[in-house]
């Protein structure tokens, strides 16, 4: 294993220690060497639910435990391994990094999410990820209602050595996107990442704005946007699931990035989201630095969530 991969793996396991600690604490004392009965299974299922893995995941794991014949009973490590296996099975189909394969270029990625989810910072981290793969990247400051968002995006772009296309505060977001696509096309840019407004208080207003952006994009490139990525903050727990529900309706979400998995004991919510919605999960974030957002290995993540050895 190279040093970079080992560094990320160490960060992942360290970042999810709160989550694995919560899960281990909830399961402690529920498992004995004796054969599991219906009451034991009920308690384990409840422990998995309160660990933010979600009712559907908890039910799947319960069924797995009930269906297996454990001749010598089952200890806590045995349960952990089964939970790890089932989580890995849930995550494997959705662990899909964004592929930059649009032609003609640029590939347009709309990034959406509520204010406070880490959306603007996540855009910078995605840009860094693509730059590492030798793609040309440009940013578009489409969240024109927050001056701070425009300024923050410009600061990140300067640090990364890339361009940002922006307009005045309160200006027309679709106009910014139009200018950005034209400029990215003219300069042969591979990836254009577009920040968008994060207001869910008025869904209709947000829907109208996104629809206008789509119409403008469609005039320039019928395939755009190629990706609509929802940024979720893991520390919001179950609220993240309701955000997926709303944004799927509002914005035709094509994939998810989940940030701040190290910020609380609620990392299990990623598994609940994967099980409930089945949307591609492109990358996860643990930490504050520019390179802490990465695609993930389902088995490593399952082991980190359940407290297995790194």
C-alpha positions as CSV (number, residue, x, y, z in Angstrom):
1,X,0.0,0.0,0.0
2,X,1.5,3.4,-1.0
3,X,1.9,6.2,1.5
4,X,-0.9,8.3,0.1
5,X,-3.4,5.5,0.3
6,X,-2.3,4.5,3.8
7,X,-2.5,8.1,4.9
8,X,-6.1,8.3,3.7
9,X,-7.0,5.0,5.2
10,X,-5.6,6.1,8.6
11,X,-7.6,9.3,8.4
12,X,-10.8,7.4,7.5
13,X,-10.5,5.0,10.4
14,X,-9.5,7.7,12.8
15,X,-12.3,10.0,11.6
16,X,-15.0,7.3,12.1
17,X,-13.9,6.4,15.6
18,X,-16.8,8.3,17.1
19,X,-19.2,6.4,14.9
20,X,-17.7,3.0,15.5
21,X,-17.5,3.7,19.2
22,X,-21.2,4.5,19.3
23,X,-22.1,1.3,17.4
24,X,-19.8,-0.8,19.7
25,X,-21.3,0.8,22.8
26,X,-24.9,0.1,21.6
27,X,-24.1,-3.6,20.8
28,X,-22.1,-4.2,24.0
29,X,-23.7,-6.8,26.3
30,X,-26.4,-7.8,23.7
31,X,-24.4,-10.8,22.4
32,X,-23.5,-13.9,24.3
33,X,-22.0,-17.2,23.3
34,X,-25.4,-18.7,23.7
35,X,-27.7,-19.0,20.7
36,X,-29.5,-15.8,19.6
37,X,-33.2,-15.8,20.3
38,X,-35.9,-13.5,19.0
39,X,-35.4,-11.1,21.9
40,X,-31.7,-10.9,21.3
41,X,-32.3,-10.1,17.6
42,X,-34.8,-7.4,18.5
43,X,-32.2,-5.7,20.8
44,X,-29.5,-5.9,18.2
45,X,-31.8,-4.5,15.5
46,X,-32.7,-1.6,17.8
47,X,-29.1,-1.0,18.6
48,X,-28.3,-0.7,14.9
49,X,-31.2,1.7,14.3
50,X,-30.1,4.0,17.1
51,X,-26.6,3.9,15.6
52,X,-28.0,5.8,12.6
53,X,-27.7,2.8,10.2
54,X,-31.5,3.1,9.5
55,X,-34.4,0.6,9.9
56,X,-33.9,-1.0,6.5
57,X,-30.2,-1.8,7.1
58,X,-31.0,-3.0,10.7
59,X,-33.7,-5.3,9.4
60,X,-31.3,-6.7,6.7
61,X,-28.7,-7.4,9.3
62,X,-31.3,-9.0,11.7
63,X,-32.4,-11.3,8.9
64,X,-28.8,-12.3,8.2
65,X,-28.2,-13.1,11.8
66,X,-31.5,-15.0,12.0
67,X,-30.8,-17.1,8.9
68,X,-27.3,-18.2,9.9
69,X,-26.8,-21.3,12.0
70,X,-24.2,-20.5,14.7
71,X,-23.6,-23.9,16.3
72,X,-21.4,-22.4,19.0
73,X,-23.3,-19.3,19.5
74,X,-22.0,-15.9,18.4
75,X,-19.7,-13.4,20.2
76,X,-19.4,-9.6,19.7
77,X,-16.6,-10.0,17.1
78,X,-18.8,-12.4,15.1
79,X,-21.7,-10.0,15.1
80,X,-19.3,-7.1,14.1
81,X,-18.1,-9.1,11.1
82,X,-21.6,-9.8,9.9
83,X,-22.5,-6.1,10.3
84,X,-19.4,-5.2,8.4
85,X,-20.2,-7.7,5.6
86,X,-23.8,-6.4,5.2
87,X,-22.7,-2.7,5.3
88,X,-20.1,-3.5,2.6
89,X,-22.8,-5.2,0.5
90,X,-25.0,-2.1,0.8
91,X,-22.2,0.3,-0.1
92,X,-20.5,-1.6,-2.9
93,X,-23.1,-0.8,-5.6
94,X,-23.1,2.9,-4.8
95,X,-19.4,3.6,-4.4
96,X,-18.9,5.4,-7.7
97,X,-16.4,8.2,-8.3
98,X,-17.3,10.9,-10.8
99,X,-16.0,9.9,-14.2
100,X,-14.9,12.8,-16.4
101,X,-16.0,11.4,-19.8
102,X,-18.2,14.2,-21.3
103,X,-17.7,15.1,-24.9
104,X,-17.7,17.8,-26.0
105,X,-16.0,19.3,-22.9
106,X,-16.5,20.7,-20.4
107,X,-18.3,18.2,-18.1
108,X,-20.7,20.4,-16.1
109,X,-21.2,19.4,-12.5
110,X,-23.9,21.3,-10.6
111,X,-23.3,21.1,-6.8
112,X,-26.3,21.6,-4.6
113,X,-27.0,21.5,-0.8
114,X,-28.3,23.5,2.0
115,X,-26.3,26.4,3.3
116,X,-24.0,25.2,6.1
117,X,-23.5,21.8,4.6
118,X,-20.0,22.6,3.5
119,X,-21.0,22.9,-0.1
120,X,-18.6,25.6,-1.2
121,X,-15.6,24.0,0.5
122,X,-16.6,20.7,-1.0
123,X,-16.5,22.2,-4.4
124,X,-12.9,23.3,-3.8
125,X,-12.0,19.8,-2.6
126,X,-13.6,18.2,-5.7
127,X,-11.7,20.6,-7.9
128,X,-8.5,19.5,-6.1
129,X,-9.4,15.8,-6.7
130,X,-9.8,16.5,-10.4
131,X,-6.6,18.6,-10.6
132,X,-4.8,15.6,-9.1
133,X,-6.0,13.6,-12.1
134,X,-4.6,16.2,-14.5
135,X,-8.0,17.6,-15.6
136,X,-8.4,21.3,-16.3
137,X,-11.0,22.7,-13.8
138,X,-13.0,26.0,-13.7
139,X,-15.5,27.1,-11.0
140,X,-18.7,29.1,-11.5
141,X,-20.1,31.1,-8.5
142,X,-23.8,30.4,-9.1
143,X,-24.8,31.0,-5.5
144,X,-25.3,34.7,-6.2
145,X,-27.4,35.3,-3.1
146,X,-24.6,34.9,-0.6
147,X,-21.7,37.3,-1.1
148,X,-19.7,35.1,1.3
149,X,-20.2,32.1,-1.0
150,X,-18.8,34.1,-4.0
151,X,-15.8,35.4,-2.0
152,X,-15.1,32.0,-0.5
153,X,-15.1,30.3,-3.9
154,X,-12.7,32.9,-5.3
155,X,-10.3,32.4,-2.4
156,X,-10.3,28.6,-2.9
157,X,-9.8,29.1,-6.7
158,X,-6.8,31.3,-6.1
159,X,-5.2,28.8,-3.8
160,X,-5.8,26.0,-6.4
161,X,-4.5,28.2,-9.2
162,X,-7.8,27.9,-11.2
163,X,-10.3,30.4,-12.6
164,X,-13.7,31.4,-11.1
165,X,-16.5,33.0,-13.2
166,X,-18.7,35.1,-11.0
167,X,-21.2,38.0,-11.2
168,X,-22.5,40.6,-8.8
169,X,-24.2,39.6,-5.5
170,X,-27.9,39.1,-6.1
171,X,-27.3,38.7,-9.9
172,X,-28.7,36.2,-12.3
173,X,-27.2,32.7,-11.5
174,X,-28.1,31.4,-15.0
175,X,-26.2,34.3,-16.5
176,X,-23.1,33.4,-14.5
177,X,-23.4,29.7,-15.7
178,X,-23.9,30.8,-19.3
179,X,-20.7,32.9,-19.2
180,X,-18.8,30.1,-17.4
181,X,-19.7,27.4,-20.0
182,X,-18.7,29.7,-22.9
183,X,-15.4,30.5,-21.2
184,X,-14.7,26.9,-20.2
185,X,-15.5,25.7,-23.8
186,X,-13.3,28.4,-25.3
187,X,-10.4,27.5,-23.0
188,X,-10.7,23.8,-23.4
189,X,-11.5,23.2,-19.8
190,X,-12.4,19.6,-18.8
191,X,-14.5,20.2,-15.8
192,X,-16.8,23.1,-14.8
193,X,-18.1,22.9,-11.2
194,X,-21.1,25.1,-10.6
195,X,-22.0,26.3,-7.1
196,X,-25.8,26.9,-6.7
197,X,-28.0,28.5,-4.1
198,X,-28.8,26.5,-1.0
199,X,-32.1,27.9,0.0
200,X,-34.7,25.3,0.8
201,X,-37.1,27.6,2.6
202,X,-38.8,28.3,-0.7
203,X,-38.6,25.2,-2.8
204,X,-40.5,26.7,-5.7
205,X,-38.0,29.6,-6.0
206,X,-35.1,27.2,-5.9
207,X,-36.7,24.9,-8.5
208,X,-37.3,27.8,-10.8
209,X,-33.7,29.0,-10.5
210,X,-32.4,25.5,-11.2
211,X,-34.8,25.0,-14.1
212,X,-33.5,28.3,-15.6
213,X,-29.9,27.1,-15.2
214,X,-30.8,23.9,-17.0
215,X,-32.4,25.7,-19.9
216,X,-29.4,27.9,-20.3
217,X,-27.1,24.9,-20.2
218,X,-29.3,23.0,-22.7
219,X,-28.8,25.8,-25.2
220,X,-25.0,25.5,-25.0
221,X,-24.8,21.7,-24.5
222,X,-27.9,19.4,-24.6
223,X,-26.1,16.9,-22.3
224,X,-25.4,19.4,-19.5
225,X,-25.5,19.3,-16.6
226,X,-23.7,15.9,-16.7
227,X,-23.9,15.5,-12.9
228,X,-26.0,17.0,-10.1
229,X,-24.2,16.4,-6.9
230,X,-25.8,16.8,-3.5
231,X,-23.5,17.7,-0.6
232,X,-24.7,16.3,2.8
233,X,-23.3,17.0,6.2
234,X,-23.1,13.7,8.2
235,X,-23.5,15.6,11.5
236,X,-27.2,16.3,10.7
237,X,-28.0,12.6,11.1
238,X,-31.5,11.7,10.0
239,X,-32.1,15.2,8.6
240,X,-29.7,14.2,5.8
241,X,-32.2,11.7,4.5
242,X,-35.0,14.3,4.3
243,X,-32.6,16.6,2.4
244,X,-32.0,13.8,-0.2
245,X,-35.8,13.4,-0.5
246,X,-36.4,17.1,-1.1
247,X,-33.4,17.7,-3.4
248,X,-34.3,14.6,-5.5
249,X,-37.6,16.2,-6.2
250,X,-36.2,19.7,-6.7
251,X,-33.0,19.1,-8.6
252,X,-32.9,15.5,-10.1
253,X,-29.9,14.6,-8.0
254,X,-27.6,12.1,-9.7
255,X,-25.1,11.5,-6.9
256,X,-24.0,12.4,-3.3
257,X,-20.9,13.6,-1.5
258,X,-21.1,13.3,2.3
259,X,-18.9,15.5,4.4
260,X,-17.9,15.8,8.1
261,X,-18.0,12.1,8.8
262,X,-15.5,12.7,11.5
263,X,-17.6,15.5,13.1
264,X,-20.0,13.3,15.2
265,X,-21.0,9.7,15.9
266,X,-23.5,9.8,13.1
267,X,-21.4,8.3,10.2
268,X,-23.9,5.4,10.0
269,X,-26.2,7.8,8.2
270,X,-24.2,7.2,5.0
271,X,-25.2,3.5,5.1
272,X,-28.9,4.5,5.7
273,X,-28.7,6.9,2.7
274,X,-27.2,4.2,0.5
275,X,-29.8,1.6,1.5
276,X,-32.8,3.9,1.2
277,X,-32.0,5.8,-2.0
278,X,-29.3,3.8,-3.9
279,X,-27.8,7.0,-5.4
280,X,-24.1,6.9,-6.3
281,X,-21.9,8.2,-3.5
282,X,-19.0,9.8,-5.2
283,X,-16.8,10.7,-2.3
284,X,-16.7,11.2,1.5
285,X,-15.0,13.8,3.6
286,X,-13.1,13.3,6.9
287,X,-11.1,16.3,8.2
288,X,-10.6,19.9,7.2
289,X,-7.7,19.9,4.7
290,X,-8.0,20.2,0.9
291,X,-7.1,16.6,0.3
292,X,-9.5,15.0,2.8
293,X,-12.3,14.3,0.3
294,X,-11.9,11.0,-1.5
295,X,-13.7,8.2,-3.2
296,X,-14.0,5.2,-0.8
297,X,-13.4,1.5,-0.7
298,X,-16.7,-0.1,0.6
299,X,-14.9,-2.7,2.6
300,X,-12.6,-0.2,4.3
301,X,-15.5,2.1,5.1
302,X,-17.6,-0.8,6.5
303,X,-14.7,-1.9,8.7
304,X,-14.2,1.7,9.9
305,X,-17.9,2.1,10.8
306,X,-18.0,-1.1,12.7
307,X,-14.7,-0.6,14.6
308,X,-12.6,-3.3,12.8
309,X,-8.8,-3.1,12.6
310,X,-7.4,-0.7,10.0
